[in-house]
């Protein structure tokens, strides 16, 4: 069970980028729980794009929801580093649930806890922390992906005690099953990105609907949707932060998102390496275990080295992001660091899993195998939370400041 004492930054840094005993225990707890509870669900989720409704309550039962939320709002009162370790443990055994966990726990819950009014926190966080409600984030649109802020066309017009939202959101993780969605919309089109506000929208609000559930190549079961808002009336009290100040919420949230999605990459790469090593030790060709051939050993050596550097970089980035101030991010060292971390982690994850498929040979090409599911998931990690190209632009831009 995660507690308020499970703090990470200083103890981690003082240990030379090694986890403390308490942190190791949290990671081990998440790993064992995910193996027993979520690993058996992988095949059905992949075959049917099916989300297990028991997943969020099960995570809540372990104390894995609302990790960064204050106890008075139903959370554990712990830190961002801890939620990253939980993500890593889950991603080893069910990446699809890990991705949905990130969308719920960080993109929705943590954003509300950091930026919303006390009234909004009291109204929504307890349900999001006990697993009775699923959270999501509504940012990207059909015409606004990498330029999510500048090209945003969803609008919110103030009418008395309500805002009226109109527009569409696309590729929304947890969209088909979400009960609470943090949605960004333009409240002043003339101001462009500086005229964006954030709102909490509930499933069931008139004018809001899930237009379609999308069919993906990988991370199947972490359901994704297009959302439509047609004169959707949202109480003015559901606005998160000040009007036209949503850009600071977005940018701070994106830096934290990149740090924690890096942990999905790490968990998947660790699992792929374990599978490949086991296969190299048991598969025989030409009368020998294939792991005895130097070309296979070279791949294993590269995979091991990549994962070790990924792990150190990811933990360091989590530690740096652990105390990010409200409204911080979107600029400076943390902006550069989180972009670099997810850039390296995603490319490293792709290399490791591609080599693992090569070691498996024909067996790795079969859709029903676990290594194949991992392989189909890697490309999303080079696209989501900002594409590889956007990550490089962020790093280069910050270096040139």
C-alpha positions, 0 to 999 in steps of 0.5 A: 500500500502506498503511503504518504511517507513514500517520498522519492527525490532526495533519497533517490538522488543521494543514492546515486540513481539507485532506488531506496529500499521503500521504492524497491518495495513499491516497484516489486509490489506493483510488478507482482500485482500486475503479473497476477491480476493484469497479465492474464487479461492481455489476450482478450484485451488485444483480441477485442479492444476490450477494457476490463471494468475491474481494472480501476477498482483493483488499482484503487484497492492497492492504493495505486490511484490518487498517489499524488492526491492529498488524503483529505481528497481520497489519495495517498499523499505520496509523490510523482516518483512513486506513481512512475514506479507503479507505472513501470511495474504495470507496464511489464505485464500489461502495457495497455493498462499501464497506458490507461493508468497514466491517462487516468492517474497523471493526465486527469487526476494529477492535473486536477489535484494540482490546478483545480479549485478546492470545490472541484477537487472535493467533487471529483477526486474521491471518485477518481481515487477509489476507482468508481470513476475513470479519468481522461484528458481531451487535448488533441483534435482532428486538425490539432495534433503536434500543434495542439494549442495553436490549431485547437478549434474546440471553443467554450463560450461563457453563458451565465453560470455555464460554458458552452463547448463545441468541437471534437477531440480525437485519439483520446485514451480512455475516451470510451470508458471515461466518466470524468474528462479534463477538456481544453477549449479556446475561450478567446480565439483572438488570443490563440494559444493564450486564450485556452481554458481547461474544464472538467466534463462529466459523462452524461452532460447534454451535448457530449458524446463518444462519437466512435471507438477507434481500432488500434494496432497496439495497446489494444484494450486501452480504449481510444475514442473521438469525442464530440461536444455540441452545445455541451453546457459545463458549469462555470465552476468546473473550469480548472484554473483561470480563464484563458490561462489553460496553457500553463496547465497544458505545458506543465502537464505535458512535461509530467506526461513525458516523464511518466510515459517514459516509464511505460517504455522502460517497463516494456523494454524490461519485459521484452529483454526477459522474454528474449533472454529466456528464449535464447537460453532454451531455443536450440538450432544447429545442436546448440542454444541460440544464446551461445552464438555471438551474434545473438549475444551481441544483441542481448548485450546491446539490449541490456546496455540500452535498458540500463541507461534508460532506467538511469535516465528515467529515474533521474527525470522522475526525480527532477520532475517530482517537485515541479511547481504548480504552473511550472514546466513548458520551459527551461531545464525540465522541459528539455529534460523530459523531452530528452528522456522520452525521446531516448526511452521511446527509441531505446524501447523500439530498438530493444523490442525489435531485437527481441523479435529478431531473436524470436524469429518466426515466433516473434511474427505471430500476432498472438505472442506476447513479444508481438504485442509489445512490438505492435505497441512501440510505435505509439510511444514515438508518437504520443506525448509529442512525436519524436520530431517535436521532442527534438524541436523542444530540446533544440529550442531550449539549447538555443535559448 
